[in-house]
């Protein structure tokens, strides 16, 4: 015979349930002190410099004397400058090319790297090598490889013509887009690899039972499940594309003429070559506002701000 333990009164059960709920809430919601180090770091290295740039955009300063208040003069000169307007369109063009090229490549490579193919780990490690290099090192390497006098174009005139890929706007922009794709696609591939591995296998098992092949599984299961990762990756591409600087500085120097002078490089020219730090600060704020606005639009239109779970309903 077994002795049955009498059930607790309803009031006691409700009190225990409230206690367990309170304990879970306490564990899952740490206090503000946990976020204090990150908050201080962000304030010191992001908010304070941003405030200083805002103040500087209303000042006239050559980097030597004392800054003088200039009102909206810097903003008028920047917004009326045709080179500035052209640089914005060039920045958007390079950013759009980066998103259009890197997104499908990253998705395909990320899904492949998340599988169990033979030699997958070795090939993935080799492919991810560009992540170990800085943007400056990548630009220097490709600058040497694409040099019109001593690089690959000089040895393959049948393919590259005179070999000067920087002599025309179309080819110069193509070089910048190619180098950026080679460098940053592995980073976004890692994002999609992690997201693909988080997809519940039961979805694919159910699809196989229903007779769905690999292509239907990819378009009807994998891509929808990668939605949040896709939005995250594209936002990072937009922000990174609008702030690209080292590649242009080393490969094209904004040329030919101003045909590859994007906004970040134009900010460098105005501030550190023309010693017009007020105008340079204004250009920097235009970039910040553009990147923030585009990111918010992408988040709102995609519904990413609702943060719906990809496994909801399982």
N, C-alpha and C positions, 0 to 999 in steps of 0.2 A: 504494500500500500504506500502511496505517496501522499504527502501532506500538501494540500493546496493552500498557497499563501493568499489571504484575503485581499481583495482589490482595495486600493487606497480610495479614500473619499474623493468626490469630484473636485472639491475646492483645493485639496492637496495636489491633485494631478494638474490642475490649472496653474497653481503656484510653481510647481516644478517646471512646467512648460515655459512659463514666463522667465524663470531663472535661466534655463538653457538658452532661450532666445537672447537674453541680455548678455550672457557669456559669449555667444557666437558674435553678437554685434560688437562687443568690446575687442574680440580678437581680430575681426575682419576690418575694423576701422581704426587704424593707428592715429595717434594724436598729431598735432601740427609740428611738434618737435622733430618727428621723423623726416619731415619735408624741409626743415629749416636749413640744413647744409646745402641742399640743391637750390633752395630759394635764394640764399645768400650768394652762391656762386653765379646763378643766373643774373641776379641784380648787379653784381660787380662787373661781370664781363659781357652783359648784354644790355640791360636797361640803362645803366649809367653811361656807357659809350653812345647809346642811341640818343639819350637826352642831350649829350654834348654835341652830337652831329646836328640835331634839331636847332640848337642854339647857334652853332657855327653857320648854318645855312642862312641866317639873317645877319651875318657879320661880314665885313670886308677884311681879309687877312692874307698876307703874303707869306706867312710862316716865320717872319722875322720880327716885325714890330708888334705893337699892341693891336688887337682886333678892334675894329670900329663898327658901330651899328650901321647897317646898310638897308634895313627894312626889307622890302620885297624886291630890291634891285637884282639880287642873285637869281631869284625865281623868274623874273621877267627875262633876263638874259638867257637863262637856260631854256625856257619854254619857247622863246623866239628864235633859238638857234636851229637852223636847218640840219646841222650835223647831229644835234641831240635827237631830233625827231627821227632822222634816219637810223640812228643807233638803236632807238627803241624798237623799230620795225625789224632790224637785223637781229636783235636779241630775241624777239618773239619768233622769228623765222628759225633760228638755230634751236630754240627751245622746242618748237613744234616738230622739227626734224628729229630731235633727240627722242621725243615721246613716241613719234610714229615708227621709228626704227628700233629703238631699244625695247619697247613694250612687247611686241610679238616675239622678238629674239629671247628676251628674258623669260617669258612665259614658257616657251618651248624648252629652253635649256633647263629651267627650274623644275618643270614637270619630269623631264628626263632624268635629272640628277636625283630626284626623289625616289626613283625606281630601284630595282635590284639587278640592273644589267651587269654583264661581265666587264671587269676593268672600269666600272663607273667611278669608283673612288679615286683611282689614279688619274683618269682623264679630268675629273672635276678639280682635283688639286692643281693640275697643270693649267687648266683654264682659268682658275681663280688667281693666278699669279699677278695679274695687273693690279689687284687690290693691295698688294704689298708695296707698290710704287706710288710716289707722290705725283701730283699733276705736273709738276715741273720736270721731274725725271722722264715721265712719259712724253712730254712735249719735246724734250731735248733728243730723246731716242728717235722719235718719228721725224723730227726736223733733220736729223742726220740721214735717215733712210730715204727721205723724200727730197733731199737736196738736189736741185737741178743740175749741179756741176759734178758731184761725186756720188750721189745716191742712186737708188734703183731707177728713177726716170732717165738718168743719163745713160744707163746701160740698156734700157729698153725703149729706144726711140720709136720703134714700130708701134708701141702701145701708148706712150705718153707724148708723142710729138716732139716739140722742142724741150720737153722735160720741165718747163717752168709751170708748176701747178699753182703758183701764187700770183701769176701774172694776170689772171682774169677773176672776176668776182665769183662766177659759178664754181670754178674748180677750187678756189680758195675756201669758199664756204663748204664745199664737199670734203676737203681735207679736214677742216675743223669738226664737221659732223662725224667723219670716220674715226678720227682720233678719240673724240669723246665717247663714241659708241664702244670702241675697243677697250677703253679704260673703265667705264662705269657699268657696262652691261653685266659683268660678273657680280657686282654689288646687288643689283636688282634681281639677278638670278638667285642669289641666296635668300632674298625675301620670298620669292615664289617657291623655292625649294622647301623652306620651312612651312609655308602655307599648304603646299601640296601634301606634305607628310602628315599634316593635321586633319586631312579629310578622312572621315570614318570609312574604313574598308567595307562596312556593311552596305554602303551605297553602291559600290561597284559589284558586290556579290549579288545584290538584288537586281542590278541591271543585267548581269550575266544570266541570271535565271529568266529574265524577260526576253533574252535574246539580243541584247544591245551589244554591238561591236565596239572596238576601241575608239573609233571616230565619234560615234554617238555618245559614248561615255565621256569623251573629252569635252564635247560641246554642250552636253546636257548635265554633266555632273561636275567635272573639273573646273571649267571656266566659271560657272555660277558660284562655286565654293571659293574661288580665288577673288571674288569681287572686292572684298575689303582690302586684301593685299594689293590688288591692282590700283585702287584709289590711293593707298599709302605710297606706293612706288611712283605713281604719276605725279603726286604732289612733290615728292623729293626730286623728281626729274625737273619739274618746273622751277623750283627754287634753285636747284643746282645750275640749270641752264641759264637763268637770268643773272646769276652771279659768276659765270665763267670768266676767268681772267688770265690765268697763267698760260693756257693754250694759245690764246690770241697774242699775248705779249711775246712769246717765244717763236711762234711759227709765222705770223703774218704782220705783227706790229700794226694792226689795223688796216693794212694795205690789201690790194693796191689802192692808193689814195686813201679814201675813207670807206672802202667797200666792205671791209670786215670790222669796222670800228663799232663794236657793240657798246652798250651803255656802261658796263663795268670798266672797260678799257678807256672809254672816253672820260669817265670820272678820274681815272688815274692820270690821264694826260692833262686835264684841267687843274687838278690839285697838285700833282708832283712834278709836272714839267712846265706848266704855265704859272705855277705858284698862286693859283686862284682857288684857295681852299674853301671859300664860301660857295662858289659855284660847284665845286666838287662835292661838298656836303649836300647841296640841293639835289644833284644827280643821284647821290646815294639814297636819299630819302625817296626819290621817284622809284628807284628799284625796290626799296622796301615796301612801298605802297602797292606797286604792281604785283610783286610776289604774294603779298598778303591777300590782295583782292582776288587774284586768280585762284589761290588756294581755297579761299572761302567760297567762291562760286562753285568750284569742283566739289567741295564737301557738301554744299547745300543741294546741288543738282543730283548728286549721286545718292543722297540719303545716308551718307556715311556718318553724319552727325548723330543718327539714331542708334548706331552701333548694334544693329540686329545680329544675333548669333547665326553663324553659318550652319550650326547643327540644330537649329530650332526645330522641334517637332519629332526628333529622333527618340 
